[in-house]
Amino acid sequence: YREGEGVEKDEKKHLHHLEQAAIGGHPNARHNLAIFEWKSGRTERTVKHFIIAANMGNDESLERLKKCYGMGLVSKEKFAAALRGHQAAVDAMKSPHRDKAKAALRI
């Protein structure tokens, strides 16, 4: 719905499905919601979405959160908690099978 590929472009439906995916635990959807909120001028909601996505292991959200921290939009404590949450999520996703697959894709 965002691009109108195969369906009529519809911002409301796009946002609805983005929210549903975020609620369902999709970190990239949560990150995209943060971007939408940023463009809408809702910085508090932006930061909340970035924190949630970072806690789910989304690297880009962590980087954006770092910028928000530099701008004074997020406290040191919340940023530190997001860093710990991100690392925990990344550690939880590590496995020999993933490492093997990553190595195979680099060929």
Secondary structure, 3 states (H helix, E strand, C coil): CCCCCCCCCCHHHHHHHHHHHHHCCCHHHHHHHHHHHHHCCCHHHHHHHHHHHHHCCCHHHHHHHHHHHHCCCCCHHHHHHHHHHHHHHHHHHCCHHHHHHHHHHCC
